[in-house]
């Protein structure tokens, strides 16, 4: 395990405060994760900032705006030099008449969402604004991407990005105007983006921000069958494939194999899992959630760590022998 220079290597890296690990604010919305106290959320943000985390990723849909409001109120307490960058997402909203989550990339809707996010966050400009999820109609996606370009030209957003897009859609958007960042899932258990989206990002000089590197706590070393059974009914992890049957058992077997590797490197399992995602070509930074100050403190150091080849090989062997997850087992091989 060695140190590496902090900061994004590409477009977002033009900003000197862009750390390689950012705070994910989904749980701050108080939906999908069981009970979440706003005081814990606020304290987690402040502790992450103290530990050197320089940006927060949230979304309008997280708690139907609650996460953005909490982030905005907390950032208002900080002086400008220490205030983190704010990334948020639009195009996925709550239909208040039905309570359903709706993908809506229509230009007028995106403009309304962006304005609402600016108000909730209490900022004049959003540092990175992203299309949260694509829709089936490619033309609608192209119009949405054009709208983000307009918002950028108007000074309402600094950078424009997309989230959960496949390569064909990335190509269509890039043909219109440059993509500053692409957000995608990557973890020791979900590695499929290493076959296509990450190579595309690396080849096109686009910052790749990866989310769920800890698989919602499954790779933290603190999960067990007993804990899974004790999750509250409202916890979304109860419905996830990774937390069911053979997938869950293989994940626990992988964690057991990773423990001695982490111990040899004198890092936690959490730090190991995050640093592994940062080793992938094309990955600029990882988004990691934290519901308490202790959780935020537990992974902030990963921003300044890197893995030697021998550690990457040992992890790849553990992945192959346990059969956990899917996708390439090694950051340097796409098949």
C-alpha positions as CSV (number, residue, x, y, z in Angstrom):
1,X,0.0,0.0,0.0
2,X,1.5,3.3,-1.1
3,X,0.4,7.0,-1.1
4,X,-0.7,8.7,-4.3
5,X,-1.3,12.3,-5.1
6,X,-4.9,13.4,-4.3
7,X,-7.2,15.0,-6.8
8,X,-9.0,14.1,-10.0
9,X,-6.7,13.5,-13.0
10,X,-9.0,15.1,-15.6
11,X,-11.6,17.8,-16.1
12,X,-12.9,18.1,-12.6
13,X,-9.2,18.0,-11.4
14,X,-8.8,21.6,-12.7
15,X,-10.3,22.4,-9.3
16,X,-7.6,22.2,-6.6
17,X,-10.1,21.0,-4.0
18,X,-11.3,17.9,-5.8
19,X,-10.4,14.9,-3.5
20,X,-10.5,11.3,-4.8
21,X,-13.2,10.3,-2.3
22,X,-16.4,12.1,-2.0
23,X,-19.3,11.8,0.5
24,X,-22.5,10.2,-0.8
25,X,-25.7,11.8,0.6
26,X,-28.4,9.3,-0.3
27,X,-29.1,8.2,3.3
28,X,-29.5,11.8,4.4
29,X,-32.8,11.8,2.5
30,X,-34.2,9.5,5.3
31,X,-35.7,7.1,2.8
32,X,-34.6,3.6,2.0
33,X,-32.2,3.2,4.8
34,X,-34.3,2.9,7.9
35,X,-34.2,5.6,10.5
36,X,-31.7,8.4,9.9
37,X,-31.3,11.3,12.3
38,X,-30.6,14.7,10.7
39,X,-28.1,15.4,13.5
40,X,-26.1,12.4,12.5
41,X,-26.2,13.4,8.9
42,X,-25.0,16.9,9.6
43,X,-22.2,15.6,11.9
44,X,-21.1,13.1,9.2
45,X,-20.8,15.9,6.7
46,X,-18.7,18.1,9.0
47,X,-16.5,15.1,10.0
48,X,-15.9,14.2,6.4
49,X,-14.9,17.8,5.6
50,X,-12.5,17.8,8.5
51,X,-10.9,14.6,7.2
52,X,-10.2,16.2,3.9
53,X,-13.2,15.1,1.8
54,X,-13.9,18.1,-0.5
55,X,-17.1,17.3,-2.3
56,X,-20.6,15.9,-1.6
57,X,-22.8,14.0,-4.1
58,X,-26.5,14.2,-3.6
59,X,-29.7,14.2,-5.8
60,X,-33.1,15.8,-5.9
61,X,-34.8,12.5,-5.5
62,X,-33.1,11.6,-2.2
63,X,-35.9,12.1,0.2
64,X,-37.8,14.3,-2.3
65,X,-35.3,17.1,-1.7
66,X,-34.6,16.5,2.0
67,X,-31.0,15.5,1.4
68,X,-30.3,18.6,-0.6
69,X,-31.9,20.8,2.0
70,X,-29.8,19.2,4.8
71,X,-26.6,19.5,2.7
72,X,-27.4,23.2,2.0
73,X,-28.1,24.0,5.7
74,X,-24.9,22.3,6.8
75,X,-22.7,23.9,4.1
76,X,-24.1,27.3,5.1
77,X,-22.3,26.9,8.5
78,X,-18.9,26.6,6.8
79,X,-16.6,29.3,5.7
80,X,-15.9,29.5,2.0
81,X,-12.4,28.1,2.1
82,X,-13.5,24.9,3.8
83,X,-16.9,24.5,2.0
84,X,-16.9,21.4,-0.1
85,X,-18.0,21.3,-3.8
86,X,-21.6,20.2,-4.3
87,X,-22.6,17.6,-7.0
88,X,-26.3,16.8,-7.5
89,X,-28.5,15.0,-10.0
90,X,-31.8,15.7,-11.8
91,X,-34.2,13.9,-14.1
92,X,-35.4,11.4,-11.4
93,X,-38.2,12.8,-9.3
94,X,-41.0,11.8,-6.9
95,X,-44.5,12.1,-8.3
96,X,-46.2,13.6,-5.3
97,X,-49.7,12.4,-6.4
98,X,-48.7,8.7,-6.4
99,X,-45.4,8.6,-4.4
100,X,-43.8,6.8,-7.4
101,X,-40.3,7.6,-8.6
102,X,-40.4,8.9,-12.2
103,X,-37.7,9.4,-14.8
104,X,-38.3,12.7,-16.5
105,X,-35.6,14.2,-18.8
106,X,-37.8,16.7,-20.5
107,X,-36.1,20.1,-20.8
108,X,-38.7,22.1,-19.0
109,X,-38.8,19.6,-16.1
110,X,-35.0,19.6,-15.9
111,X,-34.9,23.4,-15.7
112,X,-37.5,23.3,-12.9
113,X,-35.5,20.7,-11.0
114,X,-32.2,22.6,-11.4
115,X,-33.8,25.8,-10.0
116,X,-35.3,23.9,-7.1
117,X,-31.9,22.2,-6.4
118,X,-30.2,25.6,-6.4
119,X,-32.7,26.9,-3.8
120,X,-32.5,23.8,-1.6
121,X,-28.7,23.8,-1.6
122,X,-28.5,27.6,-1.1
123,X,-26.0,28.1,-3.9
124,X,-25.8,30.3,-7.0
125,X,-24.2,27.5,-9.0
126,X,-24.1,23.8,-8.8
127,X,-20.5,22.4,-9.2
128,X,-21.6,19.3,-11.1
129,X,-25.1,18.6,-12.3
130,X,-25.8,15.1,-13.6
131,X,-28.7,13.4,-15.4
132,X,-29.5,10.8,-12.8
133,X,-30.8,8.0,-15.1
134,X,-31.5,7.7,-18.8
135,X,-34.8,7.1,-20.5
136,X,-35.5,4.7,-23.3
137,X,-36.0,7.5,-25.9
138,X,-32.5,8.4,-27.2
139,X,-33.8,11.7,-28.6
140,X,-35.1,12.8,-25.2
141,X,-31.7,12.0,-23.7
142,X,-30.0,14.2,-26.3
143,X,-32.4,17.0,-25.6
144,X,-31.7,16.7,-21.9
145,X,-28.0,16.8,-22.5
146,X,-28.5,19.9,-24.6
147,X,-30.4,21.5,-21.8
148,X,-27.5,20.9,-19.4
149,X,-25.3,22.7,-21.8
150,X,-27.6,25.6,-21.7
151,X,-27.6,25.6,-17.9
152,X,-23.9,25.6,-18.0
153,X,-23.7,28.5,-20.4
154,X,-26.1,30.4,-18.1
155,X,-23.8,29.9,-15.2
156,X,-26.2,27.8,-13.2
157,X,-23.9,24.7,-13.2
158,X,-20.1,24.5,-13.5
159,X,-19.8,21.0,-14.9
160,X,-22.3,18.7,-16.6
161,X,-22.3,14.9,-16.3
162,X,-24.4,11.8,-16.7
163,X,-25.1,8.8,-14.4
164,X,-25.9,5.2,-15.2
165,X,-25.5,5.7,-19.0
166,X,-24.2,2.9,-21.3
167,X,-21.6,3.4,-24.0
168,X,-24.0,4.0,-26.9
169,X,-25.7,6.8,-25.0
170,X,-22.4,8.3,-23.9
171,X,-21.4,8.4,-27.5
172,X,-24.5,10.2,-28.5
173,X,-24.1,12.8,-25.8
174,X,-20.4,13.2,-26.5
175,X,-21.1,13.9,-30.1
176,X,-23.2,17.0,-29.1
177,X,-20.8,18.4,-26.5
178,X,-18.1,17.2,-24.0
179,X,-19.1,15.2,-21.0
180,X,-17.3,16.4,-17.9
181,X,-18.1,13.3,-15.7
182,X,-19.9,10.0,-15.8
183,X,-21.2,8.3,-12.7
184,X,-21.5,4.5,-12.5
185,X,-21.5,1.6,-10.1
186,X,-18.2,-0.2,-9.3
187,X,-17.3,-2.4,-6.4
188,X,-15.6,-5.7,-5.7
189,X,-19.0,-7.3,-6.3
190,X,-20.1,-5.2,-9.3
191,X,-17.3,-5.0,-11.8
192,X,-19.2,-5.1,-15.2
193,X,-18.5,-1.4,-15.9
194,X,-14.8,-2.4,-16.2
195,X,-15.6,-4.0,-19.5
196,X,-17.1,-1.0,-21.3
197,X,-17.9,2.2,-19.6
198,X,-14.6,2.7,-17.7
199,X,-12.5,2.0,-20.8
200,X,-14.7,4.5,-22.7
201,X,-14.2,7.1,-20.0
202,X,-10.4,6.5,-19.9
203,X,-10.2,6.8,-23.7
204,X,-12.3,10.0,-23.9
205,X,-10.8,11.8,-20.9
206,X,-14.0,11.8,-19.0
207,X,-14.0,11.8,-15.2
208,X,-15.5,8.5,-13.9
209,X,-17.1,8.8,-10.4
210,X,-17.9,5.4,-9.1
211,X,-20.6,4.8,-6.5
212,X,-21.4,2.0,-4.0
213,X,-17.8,0.8,-3.6
214,X,-18.8,-0.8,-0.3
215,X,-22.0,-2.3,-1.7
216,X,-24.1,-0.6,1.0
217,X,-22.0,-1.9,3.8
218,X,-21.7,-5.5,2.6
219,X,-17.9,-5.1,2.0
220,X,-17.3,-3.3,5.3
221,X,-16.6,-6.5,7.3
222,X,-19.5,-5.7,9.6
223,X,-22.2,-7.6,7.8
224,X,-23.6,-11.1,8.7
225,X,-26.7,-13.2,8.3
226,X,-27.9,-12.0,11.7
227,X,-27.5,-8.3,10.8
228,X,-29.2,-8.9,7.4
229,X,-32.2,-10.4,9.2
230,X,-32.3,-7.4,11.6
231,X,-32.6,-4.8,8.9
232,X,-35.8,-2.7,9.3
233,X,-38.6,-3.3,6.8
234,X,-38.0,0.0,5.1
235,X,-34.3,-0.8,4.3
236,X,-33.9,-1.2,0.5
237,X,-31.1,-3.7,1.0
238,X,-33.6,-6.4,1.8
239,X,-34.6,-6.4,-1.9
240,X,-31.2,-6.3,-3.4
241,X,-29.8,-9.4,-5.2
242,X,-26.4,-9.1,-3.5
243,X,-28.1,-9.6,-0.1
244,X,-29.9,-12.8,-1.1
245,X,-29.1,-16.5,-1.2
246,X,-25.9,-17.6,-2.9
247,X,-24.9,-14.0,-3.8
248,X,-24.9,-13.1,-0.2
249,X,-23.0,-16.2,0.9
250,X,-20.3,-15.7,-1.8
251,X,-19.9,-12.0,-0.7
252,X,-19.3,-13.0,2.9
253,X,-16.8,-15.6,1.7
254,X,-15.0,-12.9,-0.3
255,X,-14.9,-10.6,2.8
256,X,-13.3,-13.5,4.8
257,X,-10.6,-13.8,2.1
258,X,-10.0,-10.1,2.1
259,X,-9.5,-9.8,5.8
260,X,-5.8,-11.1,5.9
261,X,-5.0,-9.0,2.8
262,X,-6.2,-5.9,4.5
263,X,-4.4,-6.8,7.7
264,X,-1.1,-7.3,5.9
265,X,-1.5,-3.8,4.4
266,X,-2.5,-2.3,7.7
267,X,-5.7,-0.9,6.4
268,X,-9.4,-1.6,7.1
269,X,-11.6,-3.7,4.8
270,X,-13.5,-0.5,4.0
271,X,-10.3,1.3,2.9
272,X,-9.2,-1.7,0.9
273,X,-12.5,-2.0,-1.0
274,X,-12.5,1.8,-1.8
275,X,-8.9,1.9,-2.8
276,X,-9.4,-1.1,-5.1
277,X,-12.0,0.9,-7.1
278,X,-9.6,3.8,-7.4
279,X,-7.1,1.5,-9.0
280,X,-9.2,1.0,-12.2
281,X,-8.0,3.0,-15.3
282,X,-10.6,5.7,-15.9
283,X,-11.7,6.0,-12.3
284,X,-11.2,9.6,-11.0
285,X,-13.0,9.3,-7.7
286,X,-15.3,7.2,-5.5
287,X,-18.5,8.2,-3.8
288,X,-18.9,6.7,-0.4
289,X,-21.9,7.0,1.9
290,X,-21.7,7.7,5.7
291,X,-24.6,7.9,8.1
292,X,-22.5,8.9,11.1
293,X,-19.3,10.8,11.8
294,X,-17.5,7.5,12.7
295,X,-18.4,6.0,9.3
296,X,-17.0,9.1,7.5
297,X,-13.8,8.9,9.5
298,X,-13.4,5.2,8.7
299,X,-12.8,5.7,4.9
300,X,-11.5,9.2,4.3
301,X,-7.9,8.0,4.3
302,X,-8.6,5.9,1.2
303,X,-8.2,9.1,-0.8
304,X,-4.5,9.0,-0.4
305,X,-3.8,5.3,-0.7
306,X,-3.0,3.0,-3.7
307,X,-2.5,-0.8,-4.0
308,X,0.7,-2.5,-5.2
309,X,0.5,-5.1,-8.0
310,X,0.9,-8.0,-5.5
311,X,-2.2,-6.8,-3.6
312,X,-4.3,-6.4,-6.8
313,X,-3.3,-10.0,-7.8
314,X,-4.2,-11.4,-4.4
315,X,-7.6,-9.7,-4.5
316,X,-8.2,-11.0,-8.1
317,X,-7.4,-14.5,-6.9
318,X,-9.9,-14.2,-4.0
319,X,-12.6,-13.0,-6.5
320,X,-12.0,-15.8,-8.9
321,X,-11.9,-18.5,-6.2
322,X,-15.0,-17.4,-4.3
323,X,-17.0,-16.6,-7.5
324,X,-18.3,-13.4,-5.8
325,X,-19.9,-10.8,-7.9
326,X,-19.5,-10.4,-11.7
327,X,-17.2,-8.7,-14.2
328,X,-13.4,-8.6,-14.6
329,X,-11.5,-9.6,-11.5
330,X,-8.5,-7.4,-12.1
331,X,-8.4,-3.6,-12.8
332,X,-5.9,-4.1,-15.6
333,X,-7.7,-6.7,-17.5
334,X,-11.1,-6.2,-19.3
335,X,-11.8,-9.9,-19.8
